[in-house]
């Protein structure tokens, strides 16, 4: 699932060992990320679209 942090939140990514970027990223649908959703730390978002010339 693709998530991004809610405003003012700094959310650690335990798999990559960094902080979830403001633009968001694809993460596994694990208990950790489901809990972040339930707690309001992150929100589901649409992944950015790749334009044909940007590949």
N, CA, C and O atoms as a DFTB+ gen file, in Angstrom:
220 C
 N C O
     1  1       0.850      -1.170       0.000
     2  2       0.000       0.000       0.000
     3  2       0.895       1.232       0.000
     4  3       2.021       1.193       0.496
     5  1       0.396       2.305      -0.550
     6  2       1.164       3.548      -0.615
     7  2       0.649       4.468       0.480
     8  3      -0.551       4.730       0.567
     9  1       1.552       4.954       1.312
    10  2       1.176       5.853       2.406
    11  2       2.096       7.059       2.428
    12  3       3.217       7.018       1.923
    13  1       1.600       8.131       3.022
    14  2       2.436       9.302       3.271
    15  2       2.117       9.810       4.670
    16  3       1.009       9.608       5.166
    17  1       3.079      10.467       5.307
    18  2       2.845      10.927       6.677
    19  2       1.855      12.091       6.708
    20  3       1.820      12.917       5.795
    21  1       1.065      12.142       7.756
    22  2       0.195      13.293       7.955
    23  2       1.049      14.491       8.343
    24  3       2.171      14.341       8.827
    25  1       0.505      15.678       8.125
    26  2       1.237      16.910       8.417
    27  2       1.777      16.910       9.843
    28  3       1.066      16.583      10.794
    29  1       3.040      17.281       9.973
    30  2       3.670      17.391      11.283
    31  2       4.152      16.076      11.867
    32  3       4.635      16.046      12.999
    33  1       4.032      14.988      11.117
    34  2       4.438      13.677      11.633
    35  2       5.772      13.241      11.021
    36  3       6.022      13.445       9.833
    37  1       6.597      12.654      11.836
    38  2       7.833      12.033      11.403
    39  2       7.697      10.550      11.728
    40  3       7.712      10.162      12.896
    41  1       7.565       9.724      10.694
    42  2       7.239       8.314      10.897
    43  2       8.410       7.431      10.467
    44  3       8.771       7.422       9.290
    45  1       9.007       6.693      11.397
    46  2      10.107       5.806      11.042
    47  2       9.629       4.624      10.195
    48  3       8.532       4.100      10.385
    49  1      10.480       4.227       9.266
    50  2      10.225       3.024       8.462
    51  2      11.176       1.952       8.988
    52  3      12.382       2.026       8.752
    53  1      10.645       0.957       9.699
    54  2      11.519      -0.036      10.327
    55  2      12.247      -0.935       9.332
    56  3      13.294      -1.490       9.666
    57  1      11.725      -1.091       8.134
    58  2      12.367      -1.951       7.139
    59  2      13.580      -1.258       6.521
    60  3      14.650      -1.857       6.407
    61  1      13.412      -0.003       6.126
    62  2      14.502       0.719       5.475
    63  2      15.390       1.477       6.462
    64  3      16.486       1.909       6.105
    65  1      14.925       1.639       7.694
    66  2      15.738       2.295       8.712
    67  2      15.832       3.799       8.557
    68  3      16.765       4.420       9.066
    69  1      14.873       4.393       7.860
    70  2      14.860       5.849       7.723
    71  2      13.473       6.371       8.065
    72  3      12.643       5.643       8.610
    73  1      13.230       7.617       7.745
    74  2      11.936       8.240       8.015
    75  2      11.137       8.283       6.709
    76  3      11.686       8.566       5.644
    77  1       9.870       8.006       6.802
    78  2       8.988       8.050       5.641
    79  2       9.021       9.454       5.038
    80  3       8.758      10.427       5.744
    81  1       9.338       9.579       3.746
    82  2       9.405      10.912       3.148
    83  2       8.016      11.549       3.044
    84  3       7.003      10.851       3.003
    85  1       7.987      12.867       3.002
    86  2       6.715      13.600       2.928
    87  2       5.915      13.217       1.691
    88  3       4.686      13.284       1.702
    89  1       6.599      12.818       0.627
    90  2       5.910      12.414      -0.603
    91  2       5.325      11.010      -0.499
    92  3       4.515      10.604      -1.332
    93  1       5.740      10.271       0.534
    94  2       5.229       8.927       0.766
    95  2       6.028       7.866       0.035
    96  3       6.965       8.166      -0.704
    97  1       5.636       6.606       0.259
    98  2       6.258       5.475      -0.433
    99  2       5.385       4.243      -0.282
   100  3       4.470       4.195       0.540
   101  1       5.694       3.257      -1.092
   102  2       5.025       1.959      -1.023
   103  2       5.584       1.209       0.179
   104  3       6.800       1.103       0.339
   105  1       4.696       0.688       1.023
   106  2       5.110      -0.067       2.204
   107  2       4.300      -1.360       2.265
   108  3       3.213      -1.435       1.692
   109  1       4.819      -2.378       2.955
   110  2       4.050      -3.620       3.093
   111  2       2.862      -3.411       4.030
   112  3       2.925      -2.598       4.953
   113  1       1.794      -4.143       3.788
   114  2       0.598      -4.020       4.629
   115  2       0.775      -4.897       5.870
   116  3       0.184      -5.971       5.981
   117  1       1.601      -4.413       6.798
   118  2       1.915      -5.144       8.024
   119  2       1.175      -4.521       9.203
   120  3       0.560      -3.462       9.076
   121  1       1.244      -5.190      10.347
   122  2       0.631      -4.643      11.561
   123  2       1.201      -3.271      11.893
   124  3       0.477      -2.388      12.354
   125  1       2.502      -3.091      11.659
   126  2       3.129      -1.803      11.957
   127  2       2.451      -0.680      11.179
   128  3       2.051       0.325      11.766
   129  1       2.320      -0.841       9.866
   130  2       1.750       0.228       9.045
   131  2       0.243       0.364       9.255
   132  3      -0.290       1.471       9.180
   133  1      -0.442      -0.730       9.515
   134  2      -1.875      -0.640       9.821
   135  2      -2.084       0.128      11.123
   136  3      -3.054       0.874      11.260
   137  1      -1.177      -0.056      12.074
   138  2      -1.270       0.685      13.331
   139  2      -0.993       2.171      13.111
   140  3      -1.657       3.021      13.703
   141  1      -0.010       2.488      12.258
   142  2       0.278       3.895      11.932
   143  2      -0.962       4.546      11.306
   144  3      -1.271       5.702      11.595
   145  1      -1.671       3.802      10.448
   146  2      -2.917       4.310       9.862
   147  2      -3.962       4.557      10.946
   148  3      -4.573       5.625      11.001
   149  1      -4.160       3.561      11.806
   150  2      -5.177       3.661      12.858
   151  2      -4.876       4.797      13.826
   152  3      -5.794       5.444      14.331
   153  1      -3.593       5.043      14.087
   154  2      -3.192       6.104      15.019
   155  2      -3.194       7.487      14.386
   156  3      -3.046       8.487      15.088
   157  1      -3.362       7.558      13.061
   158  2      -3.388       8.852      12.382
   159  2      -2.017       9.403      12.047
   160  3      -1.881      10.586      11.735
   161  1      -0.990       8.549      12.109
   162  2       0.360       9.000      11.768
   163  2       0.558       9.100      10.257
   164  3       1.300       9.957       9.777
   165  1      -0.110       8.220       9.512
   166  2      -0.006       8.213       8.049
   167  2      -1.402       8.133       7.446
   168  3      -2.386       7.850       8.131
   169  1      -1.455       8.390       6.150
   170  2      -2.706       8.243       5.405
   171  2      -2.418       7.521       4.106
   172  3      -1.333       7.651       3.540
   173  1      -3.394       6.757       3.634
   174  2      -3.238       6.110       2.332
   175  2      -3.249       7.193       1.268
   176  3      -3.971       8.184       1.377
   177  1      -2.447       6.993       0.251
   178  2      -2.341       7.970      -0.821
   179  2      -2.154       7.244      -2.143
   180  3      -1.840       6.054      -2.180
   181  1      -2.355       7.983      -3.224
   182  2      -2.099       7.423      -4.547
   183  2      -0.623       7.606      -4.869
   184  3      -0.062       8.677      -4.639
   185  1       0.006       6.566      -5.399
   186  2       1.411       6.739      -5.785
   187  2       1.533       7.730      -6.930
   188  3       0.617       7.858      -7.742
   189  1       2.647       8.426      -7.000
   190  2       2.817       9.388      -8.101
   191  2       2.836       8.638      -9.439
   192  3       3.350       7.524      -9.537
   193  1       2.277       9.262     -10.440
   194  2       2.264       8.648     -11.762
   195  2       3.545       8.987     -12.492
   196  3       4.083      10.085     -12.347
   197  1       4.021       8.059     -13.262
   198  2       5.232       8.274     -14.051
   199  2       4.809       8.646     -15.469
   200  3       4.115       7.890     -16.148
   201  1       5.240       9.813     -15.892
   202  2       4.922      10.242     -17.245
   203  2       5.786       9.474     -18.222
   204  3       6.891       9.052     -17.882
   205  1       5.294       9.294     -19.421
   206  2       5.973       8.458     -20.403
   207  2       7.422       8.881     -20.639
   208  3       8.274       8.007     -20.799
   209  1       7.736      10.140     -20.669
   210  2       9.079      10.620     -20.916
   211  2       9.995      10.572     -19.706
   212  3      11.195      10.808     -19.846
   213  1       9.464      10.270     -18.506
   214  2      10.246      10.301     -17.263
   215  2      10.906       8.972     -16.910
   216  3      11.586       8.890     -15.887
   217  1      10.732       7.950     -17.703
   218  2      11.253       6.640     -17.348
   219  2      12.690       6.535     -17.559
   220  3      13.275       5.483     -17.302
